[in-house]
């Protein structure tokens, strides 16, 4: 892929991650629509165990690593678990709002591919 395209995607993805990670602390964006009982139970458990705080920290750290281009390949591996879980949550409990989670997963995969040379030691 063109290096300028990857640079733009890296910066946009970094801003996206920092914004949505910080939103988990500030909560300036309201969730679209009503939460079902299953969604409330799921988020209640994640909040009670401080898992959402960890997800927010991972998103912010991954976003900053992309913006600074430091340790980004490591953070993309760590972020993949968050991306997959976000997509699975939306597919199973909130199918109408899957788009942003899918965008995060696709951008995560693109960034993993962009840093593929850094993973050769892990895969050999």
C-alpha positions in Angstrom: 0.0 0.0 0.0 1.1 3.5 -0.6 3.1 5.0 2.3 1.1 8.3 2.2 -2.2 6.4 2.4 -0.9 4.4 5.3 0.3 7.6 7.0 -3.1 9.1 6.7 -4.9 5.9 7.9 -2.5 5.7 10.8 -3.2 9.3 11.9 -6.9 9.0 11.4 -7.0 5.7 13.3 -4.9 7.2 16.1 -7.3 10.1 16.5 -10.3 7.8 16.3 -8.8 5.6 19.1 -7.8 8.5 21.4 -11.2 10.2 20.9 -13.3 7.1 21.6 -11.0 5.9 24.4 -11.2 9.3 26.1 -15.0 9.2 25.6 -15.1 6.2 28.0 -13.8 8.5 30.7 -15.6 11.8 29.7 -18.8 10.3 28.2 -19.6 13.3 26.1 -21.2 11.1 23.4 -24.4 9.3 24.4 -25.0 5.8 23.1 -27.5 5.6 20.3 -30.9 4.2 21.3 -31.9 2.4 24.4 -29.9 -0.4 26.0 -31.6 -3.8 26.2 -31.5 -5.8 29.4 -28.7 -8.0 28.0 -26.6 -5.0 27.0 -27.1 -3.4 30.4 -26.1 -6.6 32.1 -23.0 -6.9 29.9 -21.9 -3.3 30.4 -22.7 -3.5 34.1 -20.3 -6.5 34.5 -17.6 -4.7 32.4 -18.0 -1.6 34.4 -18.0 -3.3 37.8 -14.8 -5.2 37.0 -13.1 -2.0 35.6 -12.7 -3.8 32.3 -14.1 -0.7 30.4 -11.4 1.4 32.1 -8.8 -1.0 30.8 -10.3 -0.9 27.3 -10.2 2.9 27.4 -6.6 2.9 28.5 -5.7 0.4 25.7 -7.5 2.5 23.1 -5.8 5.7 24.2 -2.4 4.1 24.4 -2.9 2.5 21.0 -4.0 5.8 19.5 -1.1 7.7 20.9 1.3 5.0 19.7 -0.1 5.4 16.2 0.1 9.2 16.3 3.7 9.1 17.6 4.6 6.0 15.5 6.2 4.4 18.6 5.4 0.8 19.6 2.5 0.8 17.1 3.1 -2.7 16.0 2.8 -4.0 19.6 -0.2 -1.9 20.3 -2.0 -3.2 17.2 -1.6 -6.7 18.5 -3.0 -5.8 21.9 -5.8 -3.7 20.3 -6.9 -6.7 18.2 -8.6 -8.3 21.2 -10.6 -5.1 21.8 -11.5 -4.8 18.1 -12.8 -8.4 17.9 -14.7 -8.1 21.1 -16.4 -4.9 20.0 -17.5 -6.5 16.7 -18.8 -9.6 18.5 -20.7 -7.5 21.0 -22.4 -5.5 18.3 -23.1 -8.5 16.1 -24.7 -10.4 19.0 -26.4 -7.6 21.1 -26.6 -4.5 19.0 -26.5 -5.4 15.3 -27.8 -2.0 14.1 -24.7 -0.2 15.4 -22.0 -2.5 14.2 -20.4 0.0 11.7 -18.0 1.7 14.0 -16.7 -1.5 15.5 -16.3 -3.0 12.0 -14.3 0.1 11.0 -12.1 -0.3 14.0 -11.5 -3.9 13.2 -10.7 -3.2 9.5 -8.3 -0.4 10.4 -6.7 -2.6 13.0 -6.1 -5.3 10.3 -4.8 -2.7 7.9 -2.3 -1.5 10.5 -1.3 -5.0 11.4 -0.6 -5.6 7.7 1.3 -2.3 7.5 3.6 -3.5 10.3 3.9 -7.1 9.0 7.7 -6.9 8.8 7.8 -6.4 12.6 6.0 -9.7 13.2 8.4 -11.9 11.2 10.3 -12.9 14.4 7.1 -13.9 16.1 5.9 -16.0 13.2 9.1 -17.9 12.4 
